[in-house]
Amino acid sequence: MSEQPILLRGGRVVDPEQKLDAVLDVLLAEGRVARVGEGIEAPEGTRVVDCAGLAVLPGLIDVHVHLREPGGERKETIASGARAAAAGGFTAVCAMPNTDPVIDSPATVGFVAAAGREAEAARVYPVGALSLGQKGEQLTEIGELVQAGAVAITDDGNPVMDSGLMRRALEYTRAFNIPVADHPEDVGLSQGGAMNEGLVSARLGIRGKPNASEDVHIVRELLLAELTGGHIHLQHVSTRHGVDAIRRAKDRGIRVTAEATPHHLLLTDEAVDGYRTDAKMNPPLRSAEDRAAVVAGLLDGTLDTLATDHAPHHYDEKEQAFEDAPFGIVGLETAVGLMLTHFVHDGKLELATLVERMSRAPARAFALPGGDLVEGGVADVTILDLEAAWEVDPSRFLSRSRNTPFTGWNLTGRPVRTIVGGRTVWAREEDGGAP
Amino acid sequence: MNRTLSPLGKDLIGLEELSAEQIRSILDTAEPFKEISERRIKKVPVLRGKTIVNLFMEPSTRTRISFEFAEKRLSADTVNIAASGSSVQKGETLVDTARNLEAMRIDMVVIRHGSSGDARFLADRIPSNVINAGDGSHEHPTQALLDMLTIRDHRDSLEGLRVCIVGDILHSRVARSNIFGLLKLGAEVAVCGPMTLMPIGIDALGVRVFRRIEEAIEWADVLNVLRLQLERMKGGYVPSLREYNRYFGVTVPRLEKAPRDILVLHPGPMNRGVEIDSDVADGPHSVILQQVTNGVAIRMAVLYLLAGGAPERAEAAKKGEVA
């Protein structure tokens, strides 16, 4: 991409890779970070963006989103999802393969990658299926998927029940240096469950998914990663025993990375009360004790990556009785505001640590470009106004779907500009910055 | 009668949402309505001109007929909709069904549904009064009310009375409604059954848990015996009906060991020889058929109260006097 150079003038530049947190200028040219420093002179033809009072960060990356295309275009498309990501401050997302058809061939991986490029918003990296049709039987042609652009494999949405298949996936991927992303759930223990199994489910008369259904697979994946030397990436960890097991595995040097989601960090199964389908997702919101463990895991880095598990659903589908509604909530356009308000401004998390969890760690885990503002790297930059107060209003989402439990939450801090490959792909209108 | 003045609010979704006073007022209001079903001409003009839809998305015989008798004996106009043969089977959503009914200007909907929370879902979306006739594993409030009315007929008070619910607590809306209602009226409540059919966290609701039926019988004044759904065998919750009867069945030899005169209820339909033996169901402890009779009175009381009737004016309303 050859674009007009951009000089980001006088923002608070936070880059954990270079241990930077200072007011600096950043010059982007020819799709790369050209320079980071004080008092940079703008070359001729440079667009100067005043970033005084704003935070300038390496582009945020969400390694776990569902963009629904092909097959679920009523909920989201690759283009609408990529724009929603950009509006949420993300410069890149990893699209899960549980679409219709499943992304299990080089052709379908290529389709997702191409549609992502055409969207000209956040980068869209395809994640390929682990097994053909996500049926849990036969490995996909993993090498070919990687060749076509897949950055990981997963059967997210259809947990891998055959431990032997999971072992083979972890072994085989070693040649291609990609992680196996795993939705840890033993469906034998969770079948029929629509929420966390606990006090609230007992009262509401809803079948529950016990913590153990997640814990059993987390522990299995850790053991198999140890056995094979493969890289396991555990998605949306929601249980206290799960967090403990990952912490101990990291201490033992097992190749594991793991996600926390904003909703598991902020909500418990009490949010389901009143049969709220916008609080229905998988894994479910769990107990206060589990929530506290997930928070502790994020703070100490056991859960190294923040991911939204953005899961759009049409309102017709959520407008049903709780047990009949599908699992999942949207997350791309609320994550930054939620994390700034409830973690950074609360003093629980340094801004630099949030950038680590939302940019550097996911980039490294999935071997993606970016994750830092090192000179010569891709010019993917997220600019935030840390102090802007706003209220979550789903009718303003760029996503096609509105299913969020955070409607009406008052938040402080939000994205104002998202730059991908040196080009502004989204900017907040009221700040006068149409892309 | 004005629906906004109902002492129960707009809907009856569950006993968890009601106060002890509201529950007592339903039981007290049912008393004068009992007599209507004993008359030669079983009809009073209490709900004349009201339109009620019985929307049964799950098969039901007893509850549907009981509601229909209650409605007809109060002179309401009623329509029955069953899941099979209706637009529901053609893929219409519950919201659309409800909106279409509402467009025909109805007054009340009695709903039976297989999903927990569906009665509340409907009630939040239409202005008509909604009565929950059983939603999934959540609540079945009129069943618990008729159980309590029947117990009250035989015992002075529910206060301090020990009631044990026996069987599949995990899947039972009858159990949940009874637990919420009985606790509010001051009864002590226990549950007994195989631990596979016991929700985790049930004791947090304030009930005692018995793992053996013998202990439950030794403790209880009243046993409310739940039907064992035959599909539970397939789910692996219970190995066989024979074994269930052997370890959890309510039998005469077990009742003979009870330290006090025990009352036996069953919401029906019964599996004779499984959760309850025939000589118990047909014997002196059983009040099972009286539950069915009381069911009509309870449903009349609920319909009357939701339509805006005052508890103390029930007797006058039966004569057609409008407040």
Interface residues (C-beta under 8 A of the other chain):
Chain A: E197 G198 L199 S201 A202 R203 L204 G205 I206 R207 G208 P210 G274 Y275 D316 E319 Q320 A321 F322 E323 D324
Chain B: E16 T93 L94 V95 H113 S115 S116 G117 D118 R120 F121 D135 G136 S137 H138 E139 R173 R176 P199 I200 G201 I202 A204 L205
